């Protein structure tokens, strides 16, 4: 379970900000909101979901990118292919001190009833510091790394002797896992399978997962079909035909595109190497056909990519990671979740997480959105609503509605649009573009 995530000096974040999934000491006006949104685990009260709002270019998507970077670097930094390569971390660029300061990442999470606090600081050449702590009854340091100096406690004996095998541009935790340190393997497996980030604007980041599971697992296929049917899309069935393609039949210009996509997916592939075989998934949908008396008269086949809407395609492809997350009680972070989705579909997805009945494994959903229709005290607690806002110096701040003096029965949506909570664009000057020129002519 995700407890906290912190980032600093990364993209639009200069000062360190923290997204906390710990429930604040507050009550909603509707008790069922608290019951459905909060769960207890090892003495902590955690949230099942969190929504992040903000103006365009406020930096909210950079929070998702920060999570994705940390996850990817943990899983891939020890690979031999990264030897001698610069670390592709983008630090804050609007402060002269940022270039000399390291980027900062820290995550606190629960694994098997134990709390771990893991983090690191790095620049484009090396990892400057790295640390790992574990809490059962009290917090215990497992290791801390400062430059080339390591302090490894007896509680992490499996890591001793691996300092010399750790490159300056690699994480010690990743190297320990590579050399079969059992705790390090378990922690990397948490990053690999229990902490996932996807973009709601790009099906490439999750579509393959749904298509492969849909073909291989009949139970999963039936559940995806049920999800799609309940979305009122008029679809009665979905079929997938996988066709291998010989590279000799691929035009050079298409091959270049495939190579570029493959490189991008390798950065988003949970640290696993990708299958080099090229295959095409041909997806078709079935819609019922009726006669003039409205009696069933068979079905008609449609091509998913060409004849179904982009919203329908997204609902189908997104159903895979959503159902997998709910089934396994993991963490899913989605940027621009509501893109191409009807607001009622978005609301239904969130309600699946904010529910004792449909989320018995306490899966967590963190998502970036512009949908103010979700800002409702009967739907979210104040500590589930977060705002990203840039200051006058271009740096992003992150804060929750619980940090403001807001009543639990306030009109969250109206007050947000009115600017009472900040994190909205100032666009009043746009009207000046249409004012008359001094000579009376209009632009």
VOGU-3710 file (C-alpha; in Angstrom, 3 decimals, decimal comma):
1> xxxxxxxxxx> 0,000/0,000/0,000  1,144/3,515/-0,773  1,504/5,747/2,273  3,469/8,743/0,968  5,370/9,912/-2,068  7,716/12,915/-2,066  9,650/14,645/-4,831  11,821/17,735/-5,137  13,965/19,441/-7,783  12,314/17,450/-10,545
11> xxxxxxxxxx> 10,740/19,098/-13,588  8,378/21,792/-12,178  8,978/20,821/-8,522  11,695/22,865/-6,807  10,907/22,552/-3,107  10,014/19,064/-1,901  6,293/18,254/-1,974  4,495/15,228/-0,546  1,374/13,374/-1,587  0,053/11,573/1,487
21> xxxxxxxxxx> -2,434/8,724/1,397  -2,823/8,829/5,180  -6,308/9,847/6,217  -6,449/13,123/8,123  -8,266/13,436/11,434  -11,489/14,754/9,972  -15,015/13,595/9,313  -17,205/13,933/6,272  -20,739/15,196/6,491  -21,842/11,818/5,125
31> xxxxxxxxxx> -20,496/8,964/7,272  -20,667/6,526/4,355  -18,007/8,577/2,554  -15,590/7,929/5,418  -16,514/4,246/5,617  -15,969/3,707/1,897  -12,890/5,880/1,439  -10,743/4,928/4,443  -9,275/1,593/5,511  -7,056/0,625/8,424
41> xxxxxxxxxx> -3,782/-1,236/8,067  -1,195/-1,876/10,767  -2,270/1,090/12,847  -2,567/3,475/9,897  -5,725/4,910/8,364  -5,192/5,092/4,609  -7,187/6,437/1,683  -8,447/4,324/-1,177  -8,201/7,149/-3,697  -6,889/10,651/-4,277
51> xxxxxxxxxx> -7,692/13,184/-7,009  -5,231/15,842/-8,165  -6,553/19,095/-9,661  -4,839/22,138/-11,097  -4,632/24,519/-14,012  -3,014/23,549/-17,293  0,787/23,572/-16,921  0,457/23,597/-13,118  2,665/20,513/-12,775  0,118/17,915/-11,710
61> xxxxxxxxxx> 1,169/15,526/-14,494  4,759/15,954/-13,337  3,814/14,233/-10,094  2,827/11,160/-12,111  6,026/11,469/-14,140  8,024/11,616/-10,906  6,429/8,393/-9,680  7,060/6,756/-13,054  10,697/7,894/-13,041  11,351/6,543/-9,557
71> xxxxxxxxxx> 9,730/3,221/-10,407  11,619/2,894/-13,696  14,980/3,836/-12,171  14,567/1,378/-9,303  13,806/-1,425/-11,762  16,390/-0,621/-14,421  19,367/1,268/-12,969  21,447/-1,854/-12,280  21,117/-3,216/-15,824  24,370/-3,549/-17,716
81> xxxxxxxxxx> 22,833/-1,579/-20,575  22,796/1,462/-18,272  26,539/1,250/-17,570  28,219/4,523/-18,485  24,923/6,097/-19,499  23,801/9,433/-18,012  20,809/9,397/-15,696  17,867/10,861/-17,596  16,446/12,952/-14,777  15,176/16,448/-15,542
91> xxxxxxxxxx> 15,714/18,856/-12,691  13,979/22,187/-12,087  15,228/24,733/-14,616  13,869/28,049/-13,320  16,232/28,506/-10,374  19,983/28,984/-10,746  20,666/26,751/-7,724  18,749/23,776/-9,107  21,519/22,668/-11,456  23,890/22,160/-8,527
101> xxxxxxxxxx> 21,307/20,415/-6,362  20,186/16,797/-6,741  16,689/15,633/-7,589  14,956/14,055/-4,594  12,599/11,051/-4,500  11,173/9,233/-1,492  8,358/6,725/-1,091  6,804/5,170/2,006  4,828/1,985/1,509  3,645/-1,135/3,287
111> xxxxxxxxxx> 4,762/-4,609/2,291  3,655/-7,687/4,224  2,753/-5,689/7,302  6,026/-3,769/7,454  6,505/-0,145/6,548  9,420/0,849/4,326  10,815/4,315/3,670  13,060/4,347/0,640  14,556/7,220/-1,279  17,497/8,674/-3,147
121> xxxxxxxxxx> 19,011/11,905/-4,453  20,725/12,025/-7,821  21,933/14,166/-10,666  22,604/13,251/-14,295  25,875/11,473/-13,508  25,487/9,692/-10,177  23,397/8,760/-7,192  24,440/11,133/-4,427  22,532/9,601/-1,523  20,276/6,580/-1,016
131> xxxxxxxxxx> 18,513/5,239/2,058  16,219/2,458/3,232  14,389/2,251/6,573  11,945/-0,320/7,918  9,313/0,119/10,603  7,688/-2,669/12,586  7,305/-1,114/16,027  9,977/1,528/15,506  11,909/2,736/12,488  15,229/0,965/11,861
141> xxxxxxxxxx> 17,847/2,009/9,319  18,740/-0,792/6,900  21,304/1,159/4,903  22,324/4,662/3,973  24,617/5,628/1,136  26,356/8,981/0,784  28,455/9,148/-2,340  30,872/6,218/-2,147  30,338/5,727/1,588  27,902/3,035/2,764
151> xxxxxxxxxx> 26,558/2,322/6,231  24,821/-1,065/6,112  23,166/-2,321/9,286  23,107/-5,894/10,512  19,427/-6,007/9,602  20,462/-5,895/5,925  23,366/-8,354/5,943  22,429/-9,566/2,480  23,597/-6,242/1,091  27,041/-6,323/2,655
161> xxxxxxxxxx> 29,853/-6,697/0,151  27,827/-5,363/-2,753  29,038/-1,786/-2,440  31,934/-2,431/-4,827  29,533/-3,852/-7,399  27,373/-0,710/-7,405  28,138/1,804/-10,148  27,867/5,538/-9,350  24,835/5,758/-11,681  23,049/2,715/-10,211
171> xxxxxxxxxx> 20,961/2,227/-7,088  22,349/0,004/-4,346  18,901/-1,512/-3,789  18,665/-2,502/-7,460  22,129/-4,075/-7,392  21,296/-5,995/-4,210  18,240/-7,460/-5,914  20,336/-8,388/-8,944  22,599/-10,397/-6,620  19,662/-12,232/-5,015
181> xxxxxxxxxx> 19,292/-10,274/-1,781  15,860/-11,517/-0,701  14,550/-8,287/0,834  15,735/-6,216/-2,123  14,040/-8,659/-4,505  10,782/-8,328/-2,561  10,974/-4,530/-2,614  11,675/-4,406/-6,345  8,785/-6,795/-6,908  6,545/-4,293/-5,098
191> xxxxxxxxxx> 7,650/-1,593/-7,536  7,224/-3,965/-10,476  3,765/-5,391/-9,731  2,103/-3,282/-7,044  2,925/0,301/-8,053  1,853/1,147/-11,598  1,595/4,432/-13,489  -0,197/4,944/-16,797  -1,288/7,834/-18,993  -4,945/8,231/-19,829
201> xxxxxxxxxx> -3,867/9,973/-23,031  -1,726/7,124/-24,359  -3,125/3,608/-24,748  0,396/2,304/-25,438  1,148/2,396/-21,712  -1,515/-0,164/-20,824  -3,304/-1,502/-23,916  -0,950/-4,436/-24,426  -1,571/-5,656/-20,891  -5,328/-5,822/-21,457
211> xxxxxxxxxx> -5,044/-7,488/-24,864  -2,632/-10,177/-23,650  -4,610/-10,956/-20,489  -7,859/-10,970/-22,458  -6,481/-13,645/-24,789  -4,772/-15,789/-22,169  -7,248/-15,775/-19,256  -10,881/-16,723/-19,927  -12,016/-15,614/-16,465  -10,399/-12,218/-16,965
221> xxxxxxxxxx> -11,933/-12,045/-20,443  -15,418/-12,578/-19,018  -14,881/-9,845/-16,429  -13,626/-7,370/-19,038  -16,653/-8,145/-21,194  -18,899/-7,570/-18,193  -17,188/-4,243/-17,548  -17,645/-3,153/-21,174  -21,281/-4,269/-21,291  -22,113/-2,392/-18,104
231> xxxxxxxxxx> -20,660/0,760/-19,671  -23,666/0,842/-22,047  -21,631/0,762/-25,255  -23,981/-1,536/-27,152  -21,282/-4,218/-27,395  -22,268/-7,850/-26,864  -18,901/-9,508/-27,502  -15,237/-8,778/-28,223  -12,871/-10,977/-30,204  -9,100/-10,736/-30,623
241> xxxxxxxxxx> -7,079/-12,333/-33,402  -3,304/-12,194/-33,021  -1,303/-12,279/-36,232  2,508/-12,588/-36,323  4,223/-10,425/-38,930  7,514/-11,193/-40,639  9,961/-8,285/-40,485  10,667/-8,750/-44,193  7,103/-7,646/-44,927  7,371/-4,424/-42,932
251> xxxxxxxxxx> 8,232/-1,238/-44,880  11,337/0,596/-43,672  9,398/3,675/-42,565  7,019/1,515/-40,519  9,930/-0,401/-38,999  11,456/2,867/-37,776  8,181/3,780/-36,078  8,005/0,340/-34,440  11,578/0,675/-33,185  10,786/4,063/-31,662
261> xxxxxxxxxx> 7,649/2,724/-29,967  9,612/-0,272/-28,670  12,246/2,004/-27,133  9,531/4,046/-25,429  7,753/0,959/-24,138  10,990/-0,485/-22,760  11,119/2,503/-20,428  7,580/1,716/-19,280  7,760/-2,090/-19,253  8,191/-2,850/-15,541
271> xxxxxxxxxx> 11,891/-3,401/-16,096  11,336/-6,494/-18,269  12,817/-6,974/-21,716  10,208/-6,944/-24,459  9,418/-9,764/-26,860  11,097/-8,988/-30,172  8,439/-10,857/-32,157  6,133/-8,444/-33,949  2,446/-9,244/-33,686  -0,728/-7,459/-34,614
281> xxxxxxxxxx> -3,808/-7,651/-32,388  -6,937/-7,374/-34,524  -9,847/-6,551/-32,208  -13,470/-6,771/-33,321  -16,722/-6,087/-31,495  -20,179/-7,580/-31,938  -23,343/-5,472/-31,838  -26,871/-6,936/-31,838  -28,992/-6,444/-34,968  -32,800/-6,097/-34,860
291> xxxxxxxxxx> -35,514/-6,433/-37,476  -38,271/-3,916/-38,165  -40,301/-5,327/-35,264  -37,338/-4,881/-32,909  -36,752/-8,617/-32,609  -33,211/-9,962/-32,405  -31,889/-10,726/-35,888  -28,251/-11,671/-35,360  -25,186/-9,507/-34,857  -22,887/-7,217/-36,799
301> xxxxxxxxxx> -19,081/-7,194/-36,533  -17,205/-3,890/-36,131  -13,487/-3,156/-36,200  -12,473/-1,781/-32,799  -9,795/0,551/-34,139  -11,669/1,928/-37,144  -15,353/1,774/-36,254  -15,578/2,228/-32,487  -15,159/5,597/-30,794  -11,947/6,528/-29,004
311> xxxxxxxxxx> -13,903/6,492/-25,757  -15,047/2,915/-26,362  -11,481/1,866/-27,155  -10,230/3,470/-23,956  -12,911/1,847/-21,774  -11,965/-1,565/-23,154  -8,198/-1,121/-22,835  -8,363/0,618/-19,445  -10,555/-2,142/-17,991  -7,520/-4,444/-17,790
321> xxxxxxxxxx> -5,354/-2,461/-15,352  -8,439/-1,332/-13,399  -9,675/-4,874/-12,767  -6,165/-6,173/-12,101  -5,569/-3,425/-9,530  -8,850/-4,132/-7,736  -8,254/-7,892/-7,789  -4,771/-7,668/-6,290  -5,056/-4,689/-3,953  -2,297/-2,729/-5,671
331> xxxxxxxxxx> -1,681/0,950/-6,502  -2,646/2,508/-9,843  -1,699/6,080/-10,772  -3,412/7,533/-13,858  -2,644/10,826/-15,560  -5,630/12,491/-17,298  -7,917/9,618/-16,379  -11,118/11,209/-17,664  -9,761/11,938/-21,168  -12,245/10,576/-23,760
341> xxxxxxxxxx> -14,544/9,248/-21,019  -18,059/10,377/-20,115  -18,162/11,910/-16,601  -20,491/9,145/-15,389  -17,994/6,495/-16,525  -15,226/8,293/-14,638  -17,394/8,557/-11,545  -18,246/4,855/-11,727  -14,574/3,885/-11,969  -13,748/5,909/-8,863
351> xxxxxxxxxx> -16,726/4,465/-6,995  -15,320/0,969/-7,612  -12,293/1,964/-5,530  -14,251/3,954/-2,927  -16,299/0,934/-1,908  -16,040/-1,777/0,718  -17,934/-4,128/-1,572  -16,050/-3,731/-4,853  -12,644/-2,986/-3,305  -12,237/-5,551/-0,502
361> xxxxxxxxxx> -8,453/-5,765/-1,064  -7,983/-2,025/-0,471  -6,559/-1,151/-3,865  -5,582/2,504/-4,258  -6,251/4,867/-7,159  -4,417/8,173/-7,613  -5,475/10,179/-10,638  -5,024/13,558/-12,300  -8,219/15,205/-13,498  -9,964/18,407/-14,569
371> xxxxxxxxxx> -13,449/17,009/-13,871  -14,908/19,428/-11,320  -18,092/17,355/-11,233  -16,232/14,993/-8,904  -15,595/17,774/-6,377  -18,443/16,821/-4,104  -18,530/16,270/-0,346  -20,810/13,272/-0,894  -18,167/11,667/-3,090  -14,773/12,654/-1,661
381> xxxxxxxxxx> -13,305/13,501/1,716  -11,332/16,725/1,919  -8,039/14,821/2,326  -8,676/12,969/-0,948  -8,687/16,200/-2,965  -5,294/17,633/-3,899  -4,259/20,739/-5,815  -1,148/21,518/-7,856  -0,358/25,213/-8,271  2,647/27,087/-9,604
391> xxxxxxxxxx> 4,006/30,081/-7,745  5,240/33,286/-9,381  8,665/31,677/-9,842  7,356/28,718/-11,843  7,631/26,116/-9,071  4,790/23,702/-8,331  3,304/23,392/-4,867  1,057/20,497/-3,836  -1,540/20,713/-1,074  -4,784/19,043/-0,055
401> xxxxxxxxxx> -8,179/20,527/0,660  -7,773/19,223/4,211  -4,985/21,769/4,744  -7,427/24,626/4,120  -10,131/25,810/6,479  -13,051/24,267/4,594  -16,294/22,948/6,065  -17,233/19,352/5,325  -20,511/20,476/3,753  -19,010/23,168/1,511
411> xxxxxxxxxx> -19,696/23,257/-2,224  -16,261/22,049/-3,259  -16,881/22,400/-7,000  -18,336/25,921/-6,915  -15,719/27,177/-4,471  -12,909/25,715/-6,563  -14,176/27,319/-9,776  -14,534/30,600/-7,865  -10,840/30,411/-7,011  -11,213/29,960/-3,253
421> xxxxxxxxxx> -8,794/27,038/-3,173  -6,295/28,327/-5,737  -4,929/26,020/-8,465  -7,049/27,613/-11,219  -5,840/29,513/-14,305  -6,027/33,293/-14,489  -7,391/33,911/-17,980  -9,062/37,320/-17,695  -6,535/38,909/-20,045  -7,711/36,863/-23,014
431> xxxxxxxxxx> -10,548/39,312/-23,649  -8,043/42,037/-24,459  -7,161/40,157/-27,649  -10,588/41,054/-29,030  -10,757/44,692/-27,948  -10,835/47,445/-30,567  -7,556/48,845/-31,821  -6,940/52,565/-31,103  -7,979/53,478/-34,668  -11,278/51,669/-34,235
441> xxx> -10,326/48,591/-36,212  -10,666/45,185/-34,584  -8,030/42,512/-34,551
//
